[in-house]
Structure formats: structure tokens, C-alpha cells
Amino acid sequence: MDEGQALASFGALSQETRLQIVRMLVVAGPDGMAAGMIAEKLEVSPSNVSFHLKELDRAGLIGQQRESRSIVYTANYDVLGGLVRFLMEDCCAGHPEVCAPAAQVAACCAPAVRNVP
């Protein structure tokens, strides 16, 4: 991930509703959630959630897929992991053990979620 991509990601995540959406989609895993369900759980209007989903999609943090009459959104674990790795790239002033727990999360959790049947 380069600095421009990181800035776009952080910009998208710097709004409360969008951060809540990404966290909700991470918890939902590979099955994702329909836009209507996201709006219902966040107690916001469908048009409001649609605006925020568009911004997250533009930043590459989420993906979407049409399933019948619904659009289902999922977290983009590769991009989210890349964002964590970007933050830790020059980490810890020569003491990598300080960042090791976060690095393990960035490296291992996303593939584990993606491989769930």
C-alpha cells in the first residue's frame, strides 16, 4: 500500500458511521451483509448508509456483490491488512517485538476469515 492509498483509506474511516460499517463487515466475515441490514443495525436511513458504503467502496475498504435483489457488502481484508502493514512498515525503531502482536493479526486473521467455507 502506498501513501496515497493509505490516505484515502484513513479519510474514509475518519467518519463514525463508516468506521462502524467496516467493523460490522469485519465481524460479518465472508458472508457480508446486505445494505438494508446494515442500515437497520446502525439505525440510519438506507440513503445515508448508501452514501457511506459508496465512500468505503471508493477507498477499496469494502467490496460488493449482487445477490438476487440485494447488494451484499463485505470487508476487503487484503486492503485492511495492507493498511495495518503500512502503519507498521517502519515500526518500533529497531525493536520489532513491540509490533509483533499487531503484525501477526494483520498477517493471519484475514486469510483465516477468507478461507471459512
N, C-alpha and C positions, 0 to 999 in steps of 0.2 A: 504494500500500500504506500502510495506517495503522499506527500504533504497536502496536496490539493484534495485528494480523496478523503484524507483524514479530516480536513476542514469541513468538507461537505457533510461527512457523517456526524461530526460533532455539532454542526449547525442544525442538522435535522433532529438530533437528540436533545438539543437545548430547550425544547419546549415540553412542558409537563405531560400533555396528552400523548405526544409522540413517544416519549420515553416510556410511558405506561403501556402503550401499544406494543412496543418492541419487547418489553419484559413479558407481557402477556403471551406474545407469539413464541418467545423462547420457551416458556413453560408449556405451551400447547404442543411443542415438538413438531415432527414432520407432518402430522395431520393438519396443522394450522387451524385457522378459524375463519369463518365467513364474516364478511364485513358487518352484517346485521347483528351477529352475536357480539362482535367487538363493541359496537355502538351500545348494545343493550348492557353489557357488563360495565362499561365505562359511564353509563347513564348520560350519553350525549346523543345529539341528533345524528341520523345517518349522513346528512350532508356535511356535518362537522367532521365525522370520522373519515369520510371520503377525502376531504381536503388533506387531513393529516396522513392518510395512507398514501396519497399521491406524493407527498413530500418525502416520505420514508422510502418509497419505491424509487423515486428520482435519485436519492442518495445511495441506492443499492443495498439498503439495510434489510429489505424485505422482498419477497417475490410473490407473485400471484398466479393463480390458475383457475380457469373457469371449470366449475363442476355443476353441470345441469344449469339451473337458473341462478346459481350463486357464484360469487368470486371468493375463493378461499386464499387467504394470505398466510405466508409462512416466513419465519425469520431466515435471513440469509446468514447461516452460521459461518461460512467462509469469510464473508466481509466482516462480521462481528469479531471473529477470531483475528483477522488481519488488523483490525483497529486496536485490539489489545496488544498484538505483537508490535505494531507501530509505536505504541506508547512505551514499550519495554525495550525497544531496539538498542538504545544506548544506556540501559538501566544500571543503576546501582554503583557507579563509579568504581568498577572493577571488583565488585562483590556480588556476583550473580546469584549467590544463595539467597539474597534478600528477595529477589524477584521470582525465585524458583516456584513457589506455590501458584502464583498467577500465571506463569508461563505454562505450567502443567495443565491448568484449566483451559487456557487458550488452545493448547495443542491436542488435548484428549477429549474434552467434553463434546465439542461439535461433531466429530466423527462418530462418537458413540450414539448421539441423538440421530444422526442421519442414517445409521445402519439399523435402526429399530424397524422391524417389519410392519 
